[in-house]
Amino acid sequence: MIVNMKKDIKITWFLWSVVLLFDQITKYIIREKLNLGDSISVIHNIFHITHINNTGAAFGMFPNAQIFFIVTSIIAIIALIYFLYTFKKGNPTFYISIGLILGGATGNLLDRLILRTVTDFLDFGINPKIRWPAFNIADSSVVIGFFILAILVIKGEFFKVNRNRS
């Protein structure tokens, strides 16, 4: 099991780095190619690429609370790393969820530290007036990772303590 755990933890580190890299590259391209507020229609009235800066949390809630979000992100990243090495899982799903969350949390944290804002650009809706708030790869990754983790918690598979740490 220890050998498999090491392999599974590598899944986490791999996903963390892939999500972080993809997130940062896509945000860089958006900042370089689109002026703030510019939008490109990909699927008319349904999906646009729109350059938005977000100083708040999801959906722009709590704008300009950068210090709070920076501190919260750092605490969350440390807690996730602790969970990664403390809780034993029999399948890689746990490690995938942690990798997705860590990658997304780190991506948005880097934006906050370097740019003092988070770059959002994925813009969905059903017409010009009914739109989901813009988001990014990091946001998507965190939501998917938490959804997977929530399923593990509901199934009772999260709180199995690993007594054989390597």
Secondary structure, DSSP 4 states (H G I P E B T S, - for coil): -HHHHHHHHHHHHHHHHHHHHHHHHHHHHHHHHS-TT-EEEEETTTEEEEEEEESSSGGG-STT-HHHHHHHHHHHHHHHHHHHHHB--SSTHHHHHHHHHHHHHHHHHHHHHHHSSEEEEEEEBSSSSSBPPPB-HHHHHHHHHHHHHHHHHHTT-S--B-SS--
